[in-house]
Amino acid sequence: MSVIIRTLSGPDELVLFDRVRALAFGHTPRRSVKPGATMEFDRMHVAFDGGEAVGTAAAASFDLSLPDGSQTPCGGIRWVSTLPTHRRRGVLSTMVRHQLDEFRERGETVAALWASQATVYSRYGFGLATTSIDSTVTPQAPFLPGIEHDAINYLHETAEHGLPTESLASVYAQMRVQRPGLVSRSTGWWRHLTSDPATQWVVHEGRNGIDGYLGYQTEAEGWLDSGPSHRLHVVELVATAARAEASLWRFALDFDLTSTVIAKRRPIDDALPWMLTNIRQAQRVARDGLWLRIVDLAAALTARSSQFPADTELRIRVTDELCPWNAGTWSVGPGACTRGTGSPNLTLDTADLATCYLGAGPLSALAHAGRVTEHTPGALDRLAAALGSSRAPWAITWF
């Protein structure tokens, strides 16, 4: 089978693109598809077997936040699908190859995605770089004494301008400096994220303006003997100050007629459980979050090298079958990553390097699992310290 990849010509081919995706995921194809605010048509591709469309893949243009407050160009892989009739025939491999080559040409140092199946993308050099926490919280759960919180306000739409997303975007941009793993959001992305009329938005105002926001939805469960009961779903809660975060959580937990508060895709070091008098009132389930792939290793490690101490230089041998330009021995020190000579201090695969890239990767655990080999005593600890992050990486933008 010969697979040909072609870029979408424009909105007129969205029905074709959507049909393949719908059939692949067990949905009903739509007869008409409107262009979305986050679509980049020059980054939407269809795989053809002869004249039949058999696969899709697309990408979003992002910058990804790093532990030192900087960012690096990132291609966000999305809408990947293969027709059920053409699975395990090389369609996905051809599309991934095409996308990684495209990302490299565009100067994107890493690729990122949300995986439908954990085993699919690890074979293409992707590593699990963030962990998401889904929390189910007891309403009215009390805070520990001394945790201060304020009243908050609704963010109102206007007939002329709609929802004023600039204040939300400002808080999110500040959070990207504080935490790794967050992708940039264009105006189109904010329009998409705030387009659901079921989501209500509230904000906290600190001394210097809005410093936190919460988007939430309520879901009616029906009437109990004690009265109406609802679930409150936290769509997104972002705050750059502790008082703002406590205030927004207090609003969500104290919402009337609520039996359950559900918050998905929270960071693994979320502050909420530690605010509660009874930590068990926040039941937490860990799930895999963002998967990362190193596209340009030299550029990617140079972007992370600012945290290497002045006296730290490591030679790292990386294996990478799919992107051979990344394979070999690299010398990484403060401010630079170059081709290295001599014996390596460490050997690891590109997927395991991607797992550690945002600062949450358990290098010692990977070594115990036989996935990282330490040739020089102490090299593992030095690399872990240089790639570490004081705050856990967090991915909340679903793409």
N, C-alpha and C positions, 0 to 999 in steps of 0.2 A: 504494500500500500504506500502510495506517495502522497504525503500531506503537504499542502501549500497553505501558507499563512498570508492572509490579506488584511490590510487595515480597513476599517469601516469607512465607507465613502461619506457618510453623513447620517442625519436623522432618518432618511428614507429607508435605511437598512436596519433600523432598530427592531422591527418586527422579526426579521431574520435572526438577529442576535438573541432576542428574547426567547424565540421558539426553542433554540438549542438549550439555553439555560433552563427553561421551564421543563422540558422533557427530561433533562439530566437529573433534576432535583424532584421529579415527581409532581410538578405543578401543571396547571392548564395554560397553554400558550395564549397570549393575548392577541386580539385582532388589531389593536392599535397601541402604540407606546409613545408617550410624550418625552421629549428630551428632558433629562434631569439636570438640576443645578450643579451636580458634581461630575457630570460626564465630560470626558476629554476625548473627542472623537478620533484624534490622531493617535490615541493610545488604546483604542478598542480594536481588537483583532478577532478574525474568524478563521478557523481552520477548515479547509476543504479537502475532501477525498473525491477526486474527480469534480463533478459539479455540485456535490452535496455538502452543505454546511454540517460539520460533525463536531466542532469544538469552538469554544470562545475563551477569551482572556482579555483583561483590561488592566489599566494601571492608573493610579492617581499620583500627582506630583506633590510631594511633601518635603518638609524639612523635619528631621527627627531630633528631639532634644536629648542632650548628653549630660552625664553627671556633673561636669564642670560648668554647666549653664550655657554652653555653646550648642550648636546644632550642626547636622550634616545632611546633605541631600539624600532623599530616600524615595524609592519607587514603591508605592503601595499596590501590591497585586490584588486584584479583585475580579469577581464575576468569572471565575474559571470553571469550565464545564466541558464534559465530553458526552456525546450521545450514548445511551445504553448499548446501541448496536456496535459501537466502535471503542469500547473500553479495552484496555490492555493491548492496544495495537499501536502504541507509540505516539498517539495524538497529544497527550499531556506532555510527554517529554519534548516533543517538537515545539510546543508552545512555550514551555519554560525556557528552553534554549533560546528561542527568539526573544523573549522578554529580557533575559539576563544580558544578551548582547545589546539590546536597545538601551537598557539601563546604563551599561558601561559607556556607550556612545554619548549618552546624555550627561555623564559625569555624576551619576547617582552612586554613592559609595556603598549603600546597602539596599536590600529589598526587604519588604515586610508584608506579612499577610496574617489573616485569621484563618486557621485551618479547619476544614470540615471534618477531616480525619487526621489523627496525629501521625499515622505511619506514612502518609502519602508524601509529605514534603521533606521529611528527614533524609530521604534518599537523594534529594536534590541539594543538600548542603544547608538546609534550614535548621536552626536550633531554637528551642523554646527560650525566649529572652525575657518574658514577663509572666507573672502569675496573677490571675484575677481571683478576687474573692467575692462570692455571692453570699450576702448576709440576710438573714431573716430575724427581725428585731421585734421584741415585745413592745407594743405601744405603752406610753406613759412610763417607760423604764427610767428610773431616776438617775441623775448624775451624782457623782461624788461631790461632797461638800467642797465649796471653793471654786467650782467651775462656773464662770460667769457667762451670761448670755443676755442678748437684747431682743427687742421686738424687731421684726423684719417687715418688708413691704413688697407688695406685688409690683411686677414690672408690667406696665400697661401698654397695649398697642394704641396707635393713633391711626385715624383714617388715612392720613397722608403718607406716613412713613412706616406703618406696621410696627412690629416689635423692635424697640431700640437695642439691637444686638451689640452695639459698640461697647456697652458697659460689660456685657458677658465676655466679649472677645478680649477686652483689656485684662480682666481677671485671669482668663485662660492663658493669655500671653505671659503674664507674670508667673503663673504656675509652671509654665514650660521652662522658666529659668530655674525654678526650685527643684524640679523633678525630671529625671530622664524618662524616655519612652513615649512622650507625648508628641504627636504629629501636628504640624502647622495646619491652620484652618483658613481657607480663603473666604471671601464674602459669600461665594456660592455654597460653601460648606455650612456656614452659619445659617444661610437661608434654608438649606435642607434640614439641618438639625432642629430648627425652630418652626418647621412648617406644620407639624401635627397640632391641630387645634385642641386635642385632648390634653396636651402638656401645658401646665401652668408654670410660670416662672416667678420666683421671689428672690429678693436680693437683700444683702446686709450692707449697711452703710457704716463705715468706720470714720475715723477722724479725717482721713484724706480721700473720702469718697467710697464708692462701692468696692468691697474687698472680698465678696463671696456671693455665689448664686446657687439656687436649687431649682431644677426642673423636675416636676413630679406629675404623676397621673393617679387618679383614683379608679378603682374597679369595684363595682357593687357585687357583693356576695349574696345579698338577699336579706330577709328579715329573720332575726333570731327571736327567741322569747324575750330577750332583753332589749330588742330594738334593732334598727338597721346596722349592718356590718359591712365594712369596706376594706379592701386592701389598698395601701398606699405604695405605689412603685416610685422609687427614686430613680429618675431618668439620668440625672447628672447632678452631682454636688461637688462644687469646686470652691475652695476658699484659700486665700493667701495668708490669713491670720487665724490664730487659734480661737479667738473670741468669735469671729465670723463663722468658723466651722461649727463651734458648739451651738451657736444661735440657730443655724440652719437645721442642724440635727434636732434641736429641741422643738422647732416648728414641726418637723416631720413626725416626731414621736408623739407630740401632743395633739395631732390632728383629730378632730372629733369624729365619732362613729367609725373608727378604724380598729380592726381586729389584728392586722398584721402590717408591718412595714418591711418592704422588700427592696434591697439595694444590690444591684449586680455590677460586676466589673469594678469593684473597689480595689484599692492597692492592698498588698499583703501586709503593709504596716499601717493600715487605716487606724486613725486615732479613736474612732467611736467606741470600740470595746473597752478601751482604757479610760473612757469617760464615765462608764456605767458603774453604779454601785455593785451590781451583780453582772459579772462579765458573761455569764451563761445566758443572759437575756439577748445576746447577739449570737445566734447560731451561724457558724461560718463554714462554707464549703469552698475548697480551693479548686480552681480550674485552670487549664492552660490558657494563656493570654496571647500575646503577639509573638509570632515566629519571625525570626530574623535570618537574613542570608548576607554574608559579606560578598559584595560585588567587586570592589576595588580595595584589596587588602592594604596596600600601601597608604592610600588616602584615608581609609577607615581607621587604621591604627595611628596615623599621624593626628587625626582628629581627637583621639583619646590620649595622646602622649603627653598632654600638658600636665597630667597628674603623676607622671613618672618623676621620682626624686632625682636631683642632680647627679647622684652617684649610682643611679640605677640604669643599667643597660642589659637587655636580655636578648639572646639569640633564640628565636622560636622557629621550629620547623613545622610547616603547615602542609597537610595533605588536602588536595582539592582536585578531584577528577573532572568535575564539570566545568570549572573555571581554572584551567591550568596556569593562567598568568598569576594566580594567587599562590600556587604551590612553590615550595622551596623553603630556604632558611632566610629569616628576616631579622634584622637588628633593630630593636625598638628601645629608644631612650627618650629623654625629655625633649619634646618638640619635633621629633622626627622618627620615621620608619623607613629604612632602606634595606636593600638586599644585603644579606649578611654572609660572612665567610667564617670558616671554622666550624667546630662541633656545636650543635645546638644545646641550649640549656633545658629546653622542653620540646616535646613533640605532641601535636594534637591535630585533630581534623578541623576543617573549616566550620562544620556545624557546631562543634563544641566551643570554638572561639566565638561564634555568633551568640551562643547561649550566655557567655560571660561578658559580652560587649557592653551592655547597658549597666553593668555593675551588680547584677543579682546572681550571676552564674556561680554555682557551687564548685569551684575548681577542685577543692579537696575531695568532694564527693565524686566528681568525674574521674579523678585520679584513682580513687578506691574502686571505681567501677571498671578500671582498666582502659579508660578512654583518653587519658592524658598520661604521658610518660615524662617523669622528671629525671633528667640526666645529671643535673647539678643540684646538690642538696641546698635547699632554701629558695630555689628558683620559683617553685610553685607559690610559695607565700609572697614572694616579691611581686609576681605578676598579679596575684589576687589583690594585693594592696593597691597596686597601680591602677587596676581596672575597677576598683571598688566604688561604691556610692554610699553616701551617708543616708540617702532616702531611697527606698525601693523604686525601681522603674514602674511606671503606671501607664497603661494603654486604655483609653476610653472611647476613642473615635472608631466606630465600627465602619469598615469599608469593604 
